[in-house]
C-alpha cells in the first residue's frame, strides 16, 4: 500500500497542475499534506514536516537564486548581453551565424534565467534573421538549445541548484561536469539540428524585433564577458583550489569560505554592481529597481522549490524513503537511467522542468544514497530528463510558437524535438562521464 499511496500522491500533484490548472506551489502544499496523512505521519506533525522541508531547502538556495536573478537582470539591462551577442556575430560572420547564436545562448544563459533569456534574446534572433535573410527557426534553434541546457544542467539556475542541495552534491563539481556535458549536447541540438530548418517559413511580428541600445551606451566586450561569466570562473576555480587542500591545511578555511556558492554569487553580484552598474553611469536607485524586478521574476520559482522541499521532507519523515529504496533496488535499471526516466515521465505529464526535477528528487534520493551514485551526475541526469519533449502543457512551447509565429506542426518538429534531443544526448553524456569518473 505504501507504493500505491506514493503513486496516488504523484498523480494528485499532476492532476492539480494539469487538470485544475492550480499554481504549482499550492499543488505541492496540498500534495505534501495529503502524502503525510496517508503515509502515517500524525496529523499534528504533518505541517511541521512541511515547514521543516521548506526551511531546509530555502536555507541552502535563497541567496543563490535571488543574487543570480539580480546578476542576470543587470547583465540584461546594462546592455552586456547585447554587447556579447554583437561581438560574437561579428566574429563568426553571416556564414556561421548559428554558431554565434549558440555561443550567445551559452554565455548569456549562464547568468540569465530561461524566461528572461528568451524574452531578451529572441527579438535579437529575429533582427539577425531579417538582416541576413535567413529562417528565424534556423537562427533561433542553436540559441534556444543553449538556453535550455543552461537552464536544466548548470547551477546557479534554480532547478540544478535545488537538486545540488537535495542530494548534497558539490555545486562547483556539478558545474564542471555540466559544462563538459553541455557543450556536445548543445552542438547536436543546436547547430546540427538547426540545419534541417534552413527553409522553414517563420514570419515573426515586426514588434518582436530587437531595438538595440546605441553602441556608445554599451559596456565593453571584456567587461561584459568577464562579469557575465564571473560566477563560472569563481565556482570552478575555487572548487579546484578547495579540493587541492585537506582539512587542517593552511588556507583550508578561507578556501572553503570562498568556494561556498552563496559567497560566490554574492561576490559576483557586487562586482557586477560596480562594473555594469556604477561604472556605466547607473545610480543605486536604478539598480535597486532592477533588483526588485528581478526578485519578482523568480519569486514563484522560489516558492515551487520550497514546495518540492516540503514533499521530500514528508517522504523522509514518514519513513517511506526506505520502502522506496527497497522497492526500486531490485529493478535491473541503472540508477541514473531510472532517475532520468522518472523525471522525463513527470515532465511530459506536468510540463514544468522544475516541478519534474524536484519531484523526482524526493522519490529517488533514498535509492541513490543506498547505491552510492555520484550525486553530481545524478543532478545532471535529472536535469536532462526534466527537458524531455516539451509540448502543449509547457509554457515554453507556446512562447516559442507565438513569438516565431509557427504552426503547431512546425513547433513540434522544431521546438519539441530540440528539447527531446537535449534530454537524450544529455543522458548519453552523463553515462559516458560516469564511465570515466566512477
ZARO-604530 format. One record per atom (N, C-alpha, C): residue in one letter; x, y, z. Coordinates in pm, whole numbers, plus 32768, in hexadecimal, padded with zeros to 4 digits. Layout:
N
AXYZ ...
//
This chain:
438
X80517F878000 X800080008000 X8055807F8000 X80CD80778039 X812280ED803F X814181227FB3 X816780C87F59 X818680F17ED0 X8109812B7E8D X809580F07EA8 X801981227E6E X7FFD81B07E9F X801481C87F20 X7FFE824F7F56 X805E82B47F17 X80D8828A7EFF X813982E47EBE X810B83057E31 X80E0829D7DE7 X80B182B37D5E X8035830D7D5D X7FDC82FA7DBF X7F65834F7DC8 X7F8D83E07DE3 X7FF483F37E35 X8022847B7E53 X805984BF7DD6 X80A984737D89 X80E084AB7D0E X807084C87CAA X8010846C7CA1 X7F9E84807C48 X7F4E84FC7C71 X7F3D850E7CF4 X7EF685837D25 X7F3F86037CFB X7FC586047D09 X801386797CE1 X800086977C4D X8005862F7BFA X7FF686417B6A X7F6B86767B48 X7F04863D7B86 X7E7B86687B68 X7E6286F77B96 X7E97871B7C09 X7E8387A47C3B X7EBF880B7BDB X7F3387E97BA2 X7F7688487B49 X7F3B88477ABD X7F2187CF7A88 X7EF787C679FC X7E6087D279E9 X7E1187967A42 X7D8087947A32 X7D40880F7A72 X7D61882A7AF0 X7D27889D7B35 X7D72891F7B1A X7DE689157AD8 X7E37898B7AB8 X7E5F89D87B37 X7E74898D7BA2 X7E9789CB7C21 X7F2A89F67C1E X7F478A627C63 X7FD18A907C6E X80288A1F7CA8 X809F8A067C6E X80F289957C9C X8115899B7D30 X812A8A137D68 X814B8A1C7DF7 X80D689E97E4B X805D8A167E2C X7FE889E87E76 X7FD689527E64 X7FEF89227DE8 X7FE388927DCC X804688427E21 X80C088747E2E X8123882F7E82 X80F7882E7F14 X80BE889B7F45 X809188A17FCF X8023883A7FE9 X7FC088387F91 X7F5187D87FA1 X7F8587497F9A X7FDC872D7F39 X801286A67F27 X8065867C7F9F X80B686D87FD3 X810B86B88046 X80B7869480C0 X804F86E280D9 X7FF786C7814C X7FAC86438137 X7F78862E80BE X7F3385B180A0 X7F90853980B3 X800B8543807D X806A84D58088 X808C84BA811A X809F85238169 X80BF851081F6 X805184C78240 X7FD384EB8225 X7F6384AE826A X7F51841B8244 X7F5683FE81C0 X7F3D83738196 X7FB4831981B4 X802C835381C4 X80A2830281DE X80BD82F08274 X8062832282C6 X806982FF8354 X80A8836383B1 X80CC83D98381 X8100843F83DC X808B8473842F X8099847B84B4 X802C84B18507 X7FFF853984D5 X7F7E855184D5 X7F4685CB849B X7F85864984D4 X7FA486478557 X7FDB86BE8596 X806C86D8856D X80AC8676852E X813886868506 X814B869F8470 X80E086938423 X80ED86A08391 X811C872C836B X80DB879283A1 X8100881B837E X8190883883A8 X81BA88008419 X824588128443 X82A787D883DF X8288876483A6 X82DD8728833F X82E4878282C3 X827087B7829D X826B88108228 X82C2888B823F X82B388C982B4 X8300894282D2 X8395892582DB X83B888B38315 X8446888E8320 X8484887A8297 X843C88348240 X846F881C81B9 X8483889C816B X842388F78176 X843189778131 X84A789C78169 X84B389C981EC X851D8A18822A X85A889E48209 X85B9895F820A X863C892581EC X866A89498160 X8613893980FE X863A89528074 X864F89E6805A X85FA8A3A8094 X86098ACA807F X86888AFF80C0 X86AF8AC28130 X872C8AEC816F X87A38AD98115 X87A18A6F80C2 X880E8A568066 X88078AAC7FE9 X878D8AD47FC0 X877D8B097F38 X87538B9A7F2C X871D8BD57F93 X86E18C5A7F83 X87488CC17F53 X87BF8CC07F8E X88268D207F65 X884E8D077ED4 X88608C887EB0 X888F8C667E2A X882A8C917DC0 X87AB8C707DD5 X87468C8F7D70 X87308D257D63 X87258D6C7DD3 X87088DFB7DCC X877E8E4A7D95 X87F68E2C7DC2 X886A8E747D8C X88818E517CF9 X88638DD47CD4 X886D8DAD7C48 X880B8DFA7BF1 X87918E0D7C24 X872D8E5A7BDA X87588EEC7BCB X87908F247C34 X87BE8FAF7C2F X88318FBF7BCB X888E8F607BCE X88FE8F667B70 X88CC8F5D7AE0 X88708EFF7AC5 X883B8EF17A3F X87F48F6F7A10 X87A78FAD7A69 X876290297A46 X87C490977A23 X8831909E7A6E X889691047A56 X88DD90ED79D0 X88FA907079B1 X8938904E7931 X88DC907678BD X885A906178CF X87FB90837865 X87E891197858 X87CA915C78C7 X87A791EA78C1 X881D9243789F X8895921B78C4 X890B926E78A9 X8934926B7817 X8901920A77CB X892B91FB7740 X899D9198772F X89CA9159779C X8A3990F87791 X8A1290837738 X899690537744 X896A8FE476EF X896B900C765C X893F9086763F X894190B775B4 X89D190C27581 X8A2B90F375D5 X8AB8910075AD X8AF39077758D X8AD7901475E1 X8B0B8F8C75CA X8AD68F567546 X8A548F65752E X8A198F3474B1 X8A528F7B7437 X8A608FFF743E X8A97904C73CD X8B26901F73AE X8B74900C7416 X8C018FE47402 X8C098F5A73C0 X8BB98EFC73F0 X8BBE8E7573B9 X8B8B8E727328 X8B288EC47309 X8AF68EC8727F X8B5F8F037220 X8BA48F69724C X8C108FA071F8 X8C828F3C71E9 X8C9C8EF07253 X8D0B8E917252 X8CF08E1E71F0 X8C768DEC71ED X8C578D77719B X8C258D9B7110 X8BEA8E1070FF X8BB98E37707C X8B388DF27056 X8B008E196FE2 X8A7D8DE76FB6 X8A7F8D506F9D X8AEE8D1C6F68 X8AF38C8E6F43 X8AE68C346FBC X8B1C8C5D702C X8B1C8C0A70A5 X8AC98C4C7114 X8A5F8C9070EA X8A108CDC714B X89D28C8271B4 X89B08C04718F X89718BAC71F1 X89D28B867261 X8A558B847243 X8AB78B6D72AC X8ABC8BE5730B X8AB28C5C72D3 X8AB28CD47327 X8A398CD47384 X89C58CAC7350 X894E8CA973A3 X89598C3E7410 X89978BCE73EF X89AB8B647452 X8A018B9674C6 X8A708BD574A6 X8AC98C07750F X8A888C78755D X8A398CC97519 X89EF8D327560 X89928CF575C8 X89488C8F759E X88ED8C4C75FB X89368C0E7670 X89AC8BD37656 X89F88B9376C1 X8A308BF97723 X8A708C6176EF X8AB18CC47746 X8A498D157792 X89E58D48774A X89808D9B778A X89218D4677DE X890D8CC877B7 X88B18C727800 X88E28C497889 X89648C5178A1 X89988C2A7924 X89658C877993 X896E8D0B7983 X89378D6079ED X88A18D7C79E0 X88668D6A7969 X87D98D8D7956 X877E8D147969 X87108D2579B0 X86AC8CBD79B7 X86688CAF792F X862F8C387918 X86048C157890 X85A18C7A7856 X85368C9878A0 X84D08CF3786A X85098D7D784A X85638DAD78A3 X85A28E2E788B X85FA8E28780F X86488DBC7803 X869E8DAB778E X864E8DA2770D X85DD8D5C7713 X85878D4D769D X85538DD57671 X85188E1F76CE X84DD8EA176AD X85488F02767C X85BF8EFA76B6 X862B8F567691 X86698F36760A X86808EB575F0 X86D18E8E757C X86828E697500 X86068E3A750F X85B98E137499 X85A08E89743A X85818F02746B X85788F72740C X85FA8F8A73BF X866B8F6E7400 X86EB8F7973BB X86F48F12734A X86C08E9A7361 X86BB8E3372F9 X86708E66727F X85FD8EA47297 X85AB8ED47227 X85F28F4371DA X86378F9A7224 X8680900671E2 X86F08FCE718B X873A8F6C71BF X87A78F2E7173 X87708EE270FB X87048E96710F X86C88E4B70A0 X869A8EA97031 X865F8F1A7057 X86318F7C6FF4 X86A78FBC6FAB X87108FDB6FF6 X8784901E6FBC X87CB8FC66F56 X87D88F446F75 X88238EE86F1E X87C78E956EC5 X87438EB16ECD X86E08E6B6E79 X86E78DD36E8D X86E48DAA6F0B X86E88D1E6F30 X86678CFA6F79 X864A8C786F82 X85D78C4B6FCF X85ED8C677063 X85878CA170A3 X85928CBF7132 X85A38C3F7184 X85688BD27157 X85778B52719D X86078B217194 X86428B2B711E X86CD8B017108 X872C8B517162 X87128BD2716F X87678C2771C2 X874A8C107257 X86CB8BF87279 X86A48BF57305 X86BC8B73734E X86B28B007308 X86C08A7F734C X87458A717397 X87B98A96735D X88368A8A73AB X88348ADB742C X87FB8B547425 X87F58BA8749D X87988B6B7505 X87258B3C74DA X86C48B037538 X86F58A7F7573 X873E8A317525 X877989B5755A X87DB89D675CA X882C8A3D75B5 X888C8A65761C X88458A987699 X87DC8AE87687 X87918B1876FA X87518AA57748 X871C8A427700 X86DE89CF7742 X8744897F7794 X87B889697758 X881F891B779C X885089627819 X886A89E47811 X88968A2C7889 X88298A2B78F3 X87AC8A3478C9 X873B8A337926 X872F89AC796F X8746893E7927 X873288BA7961 X87AD887F79A3 X882588A67974 X88A08862799F X88F588B27A02 X88F8893579F4 X896389827A33 X893389D57AA9 X896A89BC7B21 X89578A1D7B8C X899C8AA07B63 X896E8B147B92 X890D8B297BFE X887C8B327BD1 X88568AF87B61 X87C88AF67B3C X877A8AAB7BA7 X86FB8AD37BBF X86B28AA17C34 X86A78A0A7C3D X868189C57BD0 X866B89357BDA X86EB88E87BF8 X875888FA7BA9 X87D288B17BCD X880B88DA7C54 X87FD895A7C78 X882D89867CFB X87DE89427D6B X875A89367D58 X870788F27DBB X872A885E7DC4 X8745881F7D52 X876987917D52 X87F0877C7D97 X884D87D87D82 X88CD87D07DC8 X88B587CF7E5F X885D88277E8E X883F882D7F1E X87F887AE7F4C X879C877A7EFA X874F87047F22 X87A886887F30 X880E867C7EDA X886286047ED9 X88E986197F1D X88FC868E7F5C X897E86AC7F9B X89F1869F7F38 X89D986CB7EBE X8A4386CA7E58 X8A9B87457E6A X8B03874D7E1A X8B6087BF7E1C X8B3F88187DA4 X8B1A88957DBF X8AEC88EA7D52 X8B5A89067CED X8BD489167D1C X8C42892E7CBF X8C5E88B77C65 X8C5F883F7C9E X8C7787C67C4E X8C0287AF7BEE X8B8787C37C20 X8B1387B57BC8 X8B1C88147B53 X8B47888F7B6C X8B5688F07B00 X8BBF88C47A9C X8C3088907ACC X8C9A88627A71 X8C6987EC7A1D X8C2B878B7A5E X8BF387197A14 X8B87874A79B1 X8B3587A879E1 X8ACA87DB798C X8AFE881F790F X8B6A886A791C X8BA588AD78A7 X8BDD88467845 X8C1A87DB787A X8C5087727823 X8BE1873177D2 X8B7087187812 X8AFF86D977CC X8AB3873D7776 X8AAC87BA77A4 X8A5B881F775F X8A8E883A76D2 X8B11884076C0 X8B478869763E X8B20880975CE X8B39878575DA X8B0C872C756D X8A758728755F X8A2D873575CE X899A873575C7 X896887AB7575 X899F8820758F X897688987544 X899F888C74B2 X8A1488537497 X8A418844740C X89DF87EF73BB X89AF878273F9 X8953872973B1 X88C8876873A6 X8892879B7415 X880A87D17415 X8803885C73D6 X8877889E73CA X887989257393 X88A2892A7301 X8921894572E4 X894C89557258 X892E88DC71FF X894388617234 X892A87EC71DE X889687DE71C0 X884187E57225 X87B187D47210 X8776884971C0 X87AD88C071D2 X87788937718D X8785892C70F6 X87E288DA70C5 X87F688CD7034 X877788A16FEB X871F885A7031 X86A588286FF3 X863988936FE5 X8656890B7015 X85EF89747015 X861989F16FC8 X867989E06F6E X86A68A546F1F X86358A906ECE X85D78A3D6EA4 X856B8A6C6E4E X84E48A736E94 X84E48A646F17 X84668A6D6F61 X84348AFC6F62 X83B98B0E6F38 X83828B956F2E X834F8BC26FB6 X838C8C296FEB X835F8C667068 X83558CFC7052 X82E58D347074 X82CE8DC3705F X82AF8E0770E4 X83158E167139 X82FE8E5871BA X82D28EE871A7 X82818F197202 X824F8FA171F8 X82C190067203 X82B5907371BA X831E90DA71BD X832F91147248 X82C391137296 X82CB914C731D X832790FD7378 X834890807351 X83A0902D73A2 X8433903E737C X8451908F7319 X84DD90A372F5 X851F9100735B X859E90E87370 X85E4913073DB X85F791C373B9 X85F092167420 X861692A27414 X869692B57464 X8708929F7425 X8784929F7470 X87A9932974A6 X87F493277514 X882893A3754B X889593DA74EF X88A9945D74EF X891A949574A4 X899D945974D5 X89F994437477 X8A7794017499 X8AC2944C7507 X8ABB94D17503 X8B07951F7565 X8AD3950E75F3 X8A5B94D87603 X8A2394C47689 X8A3F943976C0 X8A7C93E37670 X8A949359769A X8B17934D76E7 X8B1F92F17747 X8B9F92D57789 X8C0092947726 X8C7F92917748 X8CE3925776F0 X8CD591C076E4 X8D149189767D X8D0D90F87664 X8D4890A976D8 X8DC290CD7700 X8E049084776D X8DB4908D77EE X8D839104780B X8D3291197884 X8CB490C27880 X8C7190BF780D X8BF5907377FF X8C0D8FDD7813 X8C728FA677CE X8C908F1777DC X8CBC8EF6786A X8D178F4878A1 X8D4D8F2C7926 X8CDF8F2A798F X8C868F8F798C X8C1F8F9879F4 X8BB68F2A79E4 X8B8E8F0F7967 X8B298EA77951 X8B5A8E1E797B X8BDC8E037965 X8C138D7F7981 X8C5B8D767A07 X8C5C8DE27A54 X8CA58DE17AD4 X8C768D727B32 X8BF38D557B3E X8BCC8CE57B95 X8C0A8C607B6C X8C178C4A7AE9 X8C568BCF7AB9 X8CE98BCC7ADE X8D2F8C3B7AC2 X8DBE8C427AE4 X8DD58C287B78 X8D848C687BCC X8D988C5B7C5D X8D748BD07C8F X8D008B9C7C63 X8CD58B187C92 X8D388AAC7C6B X8D628AAD7BEC X8DBF8A467BBE X8E498A597BFE X8E7B8AD47BFC X8F008AEE7C33 X8F0A8AD07CC7 X8EA78AFE7D15 X8EAB8AE87DA5 X8E958A567DC7 X8E438A117D77 X8E2E89817D90 X8EAF89337D7B X8EF789527D10 X8F78890F7CF6 X8FD9892C7D68 X8FE189A97D94 X903B89CE7E01 X901289857E81 X8F9089827E9E X8F6089447F19 X8F7E88AF7F1C X8F72886C7EA7 X8F8987DC7EA2 X901E87B97E9F X9072881D7E8C X910288047E91 X913788087F20 X90E288317F7D X9109883B8009 X90C087D1805A X90F487B480D0 X90AF875C812E X909B87AA81AF X9038877E81FC X901987C58278 X909487C982D2 X90B388418303 X912A88558354 X9198889E830A X9195889B8284 X91F888E58235 X91E5897B824B X925489C3823D X924C8A548245 X91F88A8881D0 X91998ADA81ED X91428B118186 X90C78ABE8169 X90B78A4A81AE X904389F58191 X8FC18A3C81B4 X8FBD8A7C8229 X8F428AC08252 X8F1E8B3081F3 X8F848B7D81C9 X8F6C8BEB816B X8F3A8BB580E5 X8F778B4880B8 X8F4F8B0B803A X8EBF8AD98041 X8E9C8A9680B0 X8E148A6480BF X8DAF8AD580C0 X8DD58B4580FF X8D7A8BB88105 X8D618BF18079 X8DCC8C08802D X8DBC8C487FAA X8D898BE87F3E X8D8B8B667F58 X8D528B087EF7 X8CBF8AED7F13 X8C8A8B257F80 X8BFB8B157F9D X8BAA8B5D7F31 X8B498B197EF3 X8AFE8B587E84 X8AB98BDA7EAA X8A878BE57F24 X8A468C627F4D X8AAA8CD57F4E X8B228CBB7F7F X8B8A8D227F81 X8BB38D467EF3 X8BC28CDF7E9E X8BE78CF67E12 X8B818D507DCD X8B018D337DDE X8A9A8D817D9A X8A928E0F7DD2 X8AA58E1F7E55 X8AA28EA47E90 X8B188EF87E5D X8B908EBC7E58 X8C058F037E24 X8BF28F297D92 X8BBB8ECD7D43 X8BA38EE87CB5 X8B438F5D7CA3 X8ADB8F607CF6 X8A7A8FCD7CED X8ABA90537D14 X8B0A90527D7C X8B4C90CE7DA7 X8BA991047D3A X8BF290A97CFA X8C4990D37C8B X8BF6910D7C1A X8B8690CB7BF9 X8B3090F97B8D X8AF391827BAB X8AD2919C7C29 X8A9C921F7C4E X8AFF928E7C29 X8B7F926F7C3C X8BE692D27C1A X8BFF92D57B83 X8C1992607B46 X8C46925D7ABA X8BD6927B7A56 X8B5D924A7A72 X8AEF92607A14 X8A8B92C87A46 X8A9C92F47AC1 X8A4093557AF9 X8A7E93DE7B0B X8ACA93EE7B76 X8AFF94727B99 X8B5E94A87B2E X8BB294537AF6 X8C1094817A8E X8BCB949E7A0A X8B4F947179F9 X8B01948F7981 X8A9C9500799B X8ABC954E7A04 X8A6F95C77A24 X89E095A97A52 X89CC95327A8B X894C95127AC9 X895495347B5D X88E8956A7B94 X88E995897C24 X88AB95157C73 X88C1951A7CF4 X889394AB7D48 X87FB94A07D4A X87B595107D38 X8722950A7D34 X86F494B67CBD X873194CC7C48 X870D94807BD2 X873093EC7BE3 X87A793D17C1B X87D093477C31 X877093017C91 X874893477CF9 X86EB930B7D5A X866692E97D18 X863593407CBF X85B793247C78 X85C692A77C21 X863992987BDE X865192207B8E X865191A47BE7 X869191AE7C5B X869A913B7CB4 X861191137CEA X85BE91767D09 X853691587D36 X84E9910E7CC9 X84F5913C7C4D X84B390F87BDD X84E8906A7BCC X856B905A7BDF X85A88FD67BCF X85708F737C34 X85628F9E7CB1 X852E8F457D19 X849B8F247CFE X844E8F857CCA X83C38F697CA4 X83BE8EFB7C3A X841E8EFF7BDC X841F8E9D7B70 X84328E0F7BA2 X847E8DFE7C10 X849E8D767C3F X84538D507CBE X83FA8DA67CED X83B78D897D6C X83668D077D65 X83238CF07CF4 X82D38C767CE9 X832E8BFC7CDE X83A08C0A7C9B X84008B9B7C94 X842F8B767D20 X844A8BDB7D72 X84758BC37DFB X840B8B747E48 X838E8B997E36 X83218B557E7C X83138AC47E4C X83228AAE7DC9 X83188A257D95 X838889CE7DCE X84018A067DD4 X847289BD7E0E X8456899C7EA0 X841E89FD7EE9 X83FD89E67F76 X839489787F83 X833189797F2A X82CA89117F2D X830388877F15 X8363887E7EB9 X83A487FD7EA0 X83F187CE7F1A X8430882A7F60 X847688067FDC X841787D18045 X839E88088049 X833887D780A8 X831287468089 X82FB87278009 X82D5869F7FE3 X8344863C8005 X83C086647FEA X842F860A8009 X843685ED80A0 X8424865580F2 X842D86438182 X83BE85E981B6 X834885F5817C X82D8859E81A4 X82FA850D8187 X833584F38112 X835B846A80EF X83C58434814F X8420848B817A X8488846181D8 X844C84468262 X83FB84A58295 X83C4849A831C X836284268329 X8322840182BD X82C2839282C3 X8308830A82C6 X838C830A82AC X83D5828D82A6 X83C582438223 X837F828281C5 X8362823F8148 X83DC823980EC X8441828B810A X84B8828C80B4 X84FB820480AF X84FB81BC8122 X853681368123 X84E480D480CE X846080E680D0 X84098090807E X842380A87FEA X842F81287FC5 X844E81497F3A X84D3810C7F12 X8536811B7F69 X85BC80E77F4A X85BA80517F34 X857680097F8D X85747F777F7F X85237F4C7F05 X84B97F987EE5 X84657F757E71 X84B07F8A7DEE X84FB7FF77DE5 X854280167D6A X85C87FD17D60 X85FA7FA37DD2 X86807F677DD3 X86837EE77D81 X86137EA17D78 X86107E257D2C X86007E377C96 X85E67EB27C6B X85D67ECB7BDC X865B7EBF7B95 X865A7E797B27 X86D67E687ADA X86E87EDD7A7A X86EF7F547AB2 X86FF7FCF7A64 X876C80217AA6 X87C4805B7A56 X882D80B07A8E X87EB81247AD9 X881A81457B51 X87D981AD7BA1 X87CE82337B59 X883382597B0C X882E82D97AC6 X87C482D67A58 X87B882657A14 X8751825879AC X86C6825779EC X86BC82157A61 X863D82137AA9 X861382A07AD1 X867182ED7B07 X865283777B2F X862883CB7AB6 X867183BA7A47 X8650840379CB X85C583DD799B X85A4835D799E X8523832E796A X84AE836379BC X84BB835F7A41 X845083917A96 X843C84277A7D X84AB84707A74 X84A185017A5C X8460851D79D6 X848C84D4796E X845584E978E8 X83BF84D078E5 X83938467792B X83048446792E X82B584B67971 X82E584E679E3 X829F85517A2A X82A185D179D6 X831085EC7994 X831B8663793F X82B2866078CF X82A485EF788D X824285E57821 X81B585F67857 X819B85C478D0 X811685CE790B X80F8865B793E X815986997981 X8142871879C5 X81668790796F X81D387867923 X81FD87F478CE X826C88497908 X82788850798B X82DD88A379CA X835C885479E4 X83CD888579B1 X844D884379C8 X847288487A5C X845888B97A9C X847B88C87B2A X842988697B81 X83A888627B6A X835288087BB7 X837C87777BA1 X839887527B25 X83BF86C87B06 X843F86A27B4E X84A386F97B47 X852486DA7B84 X851B86CF7C1B X84D6872D7C5A X84D1872F7CEB X847486C37D23 X840D869E7CD9 X83B8862F7D05 X840685AD7D03 X845385987C99 X84A5851F7C8F X850A85187D01 X8541858A7D28 X85A6858B7D93 X856F854D7E13 X84F3856F7E36 X84B885377EAE X84A284A17EA6 X848684707E2D X846C83E17E1A X84EE83917E18 X855383C67DD6 X85C883777DB2 X863B83837E16 X863883E87E6C X86AA84017EC6 X86D483887F18 X8677833E7F57 X86A382CC7FA9 X86E8825F7F59 X86BE824A7EDD X86FE81E57E89 X878D820D7E69 X87A0828C7E4C X882482BB7E25 X888882AE7E97 X885B82D17F10 X88B582C57F83 X88D982337F9D X887781DB7F8C X888E814D7FA6 X88ED810F7F41 X88EA813E7EC4 X893A81007E5B X89BB814B7E3E X89D481B67E88 X8A5281FD7E79 X8A6382427DF4 X89F782767DBB X89FF82BC7D3B X8A3F83467D50 X8A9183707CF0 X8ACE83F47CF6 X8A60845D7CF5 X8A5184AC7D60 X89E1850C7D66 X89EB85797CFD X8A65859B7CD3 X8A7586037C6C X8A3E85D37BE6 X8A5785547BC4 X8A21851D7B48 X898A85097B54 X895A84EC7BCB X88CB84DC7BE0 X8882855F7BC3 X88BA85CE7BF0 X888086527BD3 X887286657B3C X88DB863F7AF1 X88DB86547A60 X887D85F47A19 X887385787A49 X881685187A0D X878685487A1C X876485787A93 X86DD85AC7AAB X86C7862C7A5B X873086807A54 X872586FB7A05 X870886DD7973 X87498676793C X8730864F78B1 X86A1861C78A0 X867585C778FB X85EE859178F2 X858385FC78FD X85A286677947 X853F86D1795C X8524872378DF X857487107877 X8562875A77FA X85208706778C X84F5869077AE X84BF8632774B X843F8666770A X843886637687 X83C2867A7632 X836286E2766B X83858760765C X832A87CD767F X82B587CF761C X823A87D77652 X81C587D975F7 X815B88377631 X80DB8818761A X806F88777632 X806488A776C2 X8092885A7723 X8083888177AE X80FB88D177E4 X815588F7778C X81CD894277B3 X81C289D0777D X81D38A3277D5 X81CA8ABE77A8 X82358ADF7741 X82AB8A9D774C X83158AB676EB X82EC8A91765D X829B8A287650 X826889FE75CD X82188A6F758C X81BF8AAD75DB X81688B1575A4 X81B38B97758E X82128BB675E5 X82658C2D75CF X82AD8C22754A X82E98BAF7531 X83328B9974B4 X82D38BA2743C X82618B5E7446 X82038B5D73D4 X81D48BEA73B2 X81AD8C367418 X81738CB973FE X81DE8D1E73D3 X82528D1C7412 X82BB8D7A73EC X82EB8D60735E X82FB8CE1733B X832C8CBF72B5 X82BB8CB6724E X823E8CC0727E X81C88CBF7226 X81C68C4171CE X81D08BCD7211 X81D58B4D71CB X81538AFF71DE X813E8A9D7187 X80CF8A3F7199 X80F189DD7209 X808A899A723D X80A0893372A3 X810088C8726D X80EB889F71F0 X813E883771B4 X81D1886071B2 X81EE88DA7183 X82798907717C X82B4891E7207 X825F89447266 X828F895672F0 X82BC88D1732A X826E88697315 X829487E47348 X831187B17301 X831787C4727B X838A8795722D X840C87DA7256 X840488577280 X847D88A172A2 X849388A7733A X843A88EA7381 X844B88FF7410 X8445887C7461 X83D98830744F X83C787B7749F X843587517486 X845C87417408 X84C786E273E9 X854E8715741A X856387987415 X85E087D0744A X85EE87B274DF X858187C6752B X858387A875B9 X859A871375D3 X856186BE757F X8574862E758E X860686077574 X86418644750E X86CF862A74F1 X872686537567 X870886C675A1 X875386F47617 X874A868C7686 X86D18657769E X86BE85F6770A X8709857476F1 X870285417676 X873F84C07656 X87D784CB764F X880885307609 X889A854175FE X88D585637687 X888B85B076D5 X88BA85CF775C X88CB855277B0 X886A84F877AA X8877847977F2 X88EF842A77BF X89018426773B X897683E07704 X89F7841A7739 X89FF849E7742 X8A7784DE7778 X8A8E84BA7809 X8A2384B27857 X8A2F848B78E4 X8A6683FE78F1 X8A3483A1789E X8A60831678A7 X8AF28307787C X8B1A83527815 X8BA6834E77EA X8C0083877857 X8BD783F67891 X8C28843578F8 X8C3383DB7973 X8BC783937993 X8BCC83397A07 X8C3782CD79F3 X8C4782A17976 X8CAC8239795A X8D388269797E X8D5282EA796F X8DD783207988 X8DEE834B7A19 X8D8183727A5E X8D9483A77AE5 X8D7283437B52 X8D2F82D57B2F X8D0882747B97 X8D7C82197BBB 
//
